[in-house]
Amino acid sequence: MKCITQLLDTVFKQNADWKIYLMAHWPKIIGNLAPYVTLEKVLDETIILGVKDSTWMQELYMLSHVLLNKINQSLDQPHIKYIKLRQSSYKKKYIPHKTRKKQTEYIHKLTFKEKKALEKIHDQELNKALEKFLIKCYQVKKL
């Protein structure tokens, strides 16, 4: 089974269509920034980059002229004049049910001090809600 990059190289000559070349070789072109920046859209003279969070967006905005030069150097001629940045939502990769690690349920026993503190709350509904919340906090902390 061939990688999409290899397939695109065989269908199109390497720099015949610069937009396809840019999309196919984006991880190699962007280098170490690949986990934080995605190529979302290629327009005529503009590319739109999806950025992981606002901190990275600020950094890349300050370095946009460096990015522009690096991208254009990888192409046969300078095609890109503008870079637009937008925050993109990275979705967690789906892990099939069979490969997911089974999480054992952690049940926290309240300490004597915690039980005494909860006894001071006379409203039973509030007492139970706080007890469940405290146990849930310990479970999340443990995971």
Contacts in CASP RR format, 6 or more apart in sequence:
PFRMAT RR
TARGET T0000
AUTHOR 0000-0000-0000
METHOD contacts of the structure
MODEL  1
MKCITQLLDTVFKQNADWKIYLMAHWPKIIGNLAPYVTLEKVLDETIILG
VKDSTWMQELYMLSHVLLNKINQSLDQPHIKYIKLRQSSYKKKYIPHKTR
KKQTEYIHKLTFKEKKALEKIHDQELNKALEKFLIKCYQVKKL
2 10 0 8 1.000
4 24 0 8 1.000
5 24 0 8 1.000
5 25 0 8 1.000
8 20 0 8 1.000
8 21 0 8 1.000
8 23 0 8 1.000
8 24 0 8 1.000
9 24 0 8 1.000
12 20 0 8 1.000
12 21 0 8 1.000
14 21 0 8 1.000
15 21 0 8 1.000
15 75 0 8 1.000
15 76 0 8 1.000
18 75 0 8 1.000
18 76 0 8 1.000
18 77 0 8 1.000
18 79 0 8 1.000
19 42 0 8 1.000
21 75 0 8 1.000
22 29 0 8 1.000
22 39 0 8 1.000
22 42 0 8 1.000
22 47 0 8 1.000
22 71 0 8 1.000
22 74 0 8 1.000
22 75 0 8 1.000
23 39 0 8 1.000
23 42 0 8 1.000
25 74 0 8 1.000
26 34 0 8 1.000
26 38 0 8 1.000
26 39 0 8 1.000
27 34 0 8 1.000
29 70 0 8 1.000
29 71 0 8 1.000
29 74 0 8 1.000
30 37 0 8 1.000
30 39 0 8 1.000
30 67 0 8 1.000
30 70 0 8 1.000
33 60 0 8 1.000
35 52 0 8 1.000
36 51 0 8 1.000
36 52 0 8 1.000
36 56 0 8 1.000
37 49 0 8 1.000
37 50 0 8 1.000
37 51 0 8 1.000
37 52 0 8 1.000
37 56 0 8 1.000
37 60 0 8 1.000
38 49 0 8 1.000
38 50 0 8 1.000
38 88 0 8 1.000
39 47 0 8 1.000
39 49 0 8 1.000
39 50 0 8 1.000
40 48 0 8 1.000
40 49 0 8 1.000
40 50 0 8 1.000
40 86 0 8 1.000
40 88 0 8 1.000
41 47 0 8 1.000
41 48 0 8 1.000
42 48 0 8 1.000
45 79 0 8 1.000
45 80 0 8 1.000
45 81 0 8 1.000
45 82 0 8 1.000
46 80 0 8 1.000
46 81 0 8 1.000
46 82 0 8 1.000
46 83 0 8 1.000
46 84 0 8 1.000
47 71 0 8 1.000
47 80 0 8 1.000
47 82 0 8 1.000
47 83 0 8 1.000
47 84 0 8 1.000
48 84 0 8 1.000
48 85 0 8 1.000
48 86 0 8 1.000
49 60 0 8 1.000
49 83 0 8 1.000
49 84 0 8 1.000
49 85 0 8 1.000
49 86 0 8 1.000
50 85 0 8 1.000
50 86 0 8 1.000
50 87 0 8 1.000
50 88 0 8 1.000
51 57 0 8 1.000
51 60 0 8 1.000
51 85 0 8 1.000
51 86 0 8 1.000
51 87 0 8 1.000
51 88 0 8 1.000
52 87 0 8 1.000
52 88 0 8 1.000
52 90 0 8 1.000
53 87 0 8 1.000
54 87 0 8 1.000
57 85 0 8 1.000
57 86 0 8 1.000
57 87 0 8 1.000
60 67 0 8 1.000
60 85 0 8 1.000
61 85 0 8 1.000
64 83 0 8 1.000
64 85 0 8 1.000
67 83 0 8 1.000
68 80 0 8 1.000
68 81 0 8 1.000
68 83 0 8 1.000
71 80 0 8 1.000
72 78 0 8 1.000
72 79 0 8 1.000
72 80 0 8 1.000
103 143 0 8 1.000
105 139 0 8 1.000
106 138 0 8 1.000
106 139 0 8 1.000
106 142 0 8 1.000
106 143 0 8 1.000
107 135 0 8 1.000
107 139 0 8 1.000
108 134 0 8 1.000
108 135 0 8 1.000
108 138 0 8 1.000
108 139 0 8 1.000
108 142 0 8 1.000
110 118 0 8 1.000
110 131 0 8 1.000
110 134 0 8 1.000
110 135 0 8 1.000
114 134 0 8 1.000
118 127 0 8 1.000
118 130 0 8 1.000
118 131 0 8 1.000
121 127 0 8 1.000
121 130 0 8 1.000
END
